[in-house]
Amino acid sequence: MIEVQTYDRLIAHLPKIALTESQELFLGGPFTPESEKETDEHLLQDDAQT
C-alpha cells in the first residue's frame, strides 16, 4: 500500500493513455462506467491546470 500523494506523483510520469490501464490494475478489474467517467474528468482537470 502506498500513500495517495506518492501514487499521484508516480502516475504523473505515465503517459495519459496508460493511466486507465494502471488504475484498472490497482482496482483489480475493469472500470465501471462511473469510474471511467471520474477518470476522464480527472484528466480534463489535469490538462486545465497545465
C-alpha positions in Angstrom: 0.0 0.0 0.0 1.3 3.5 -0.9 0.2 6.9 0.1 -2.2 8.8 -2.3 0.4 11.6 -2.8 3.1 9.0 -3.8 0.6 7.3 -6.2 -0.3 10.7 -7.8 3.4 11.6 -8.3 4.1 8.2 -9.9 1.0 8.4 -12.2 2.1 11.9 -13.3 5.1 10.2 -15.1 2.9 7.9 -17.1 1.5 8.8 -20.5 -2.2 9.6 -20.3 -3.1 6.5 -22.4 -1.6 4.3 -19.6 -3.5 5.9 -16.8 -6.7 3.9 -17.3 -4.8 0.7 -17.5 -2.8 1.4 -14.4 -5.9 2.3 -12.4 -7.6 -0.9 -13.6 -4.6 -2.9 -12.4 -4.8 -1.2 -9.0 -8.5 -1.8 -8.8 -8.1 -5.4 -9.7 -10.5 -5.3 -12.7 -12.1 -3.3 -15.4 -13.6 0.1 -14.8 -17.2 0.6 -14.3 -18.8 3.4 -16.4 -18.8 5.6 -13.3 -15.1 5.0 -12.6 -14.2 5.7 -16.3 -16.2 9.0 -16.2 -14.4 10.1 -13.0 -11.0 9.3 -14.5 -11.9 11.3 -17.7 -12.9 14.2 -15.5 -9.7 14.0 -13.5 -7.6 14.0 -16.8 -9.5 17.1 -18.0 -8.8 18.9 -14.7 -5.1 18.0 -15.0 -5.0 19.3 -18.6 -6.6 22.5 -17.5 -4.0 23.0 -14.8 -1.1 22.6 -17.1 
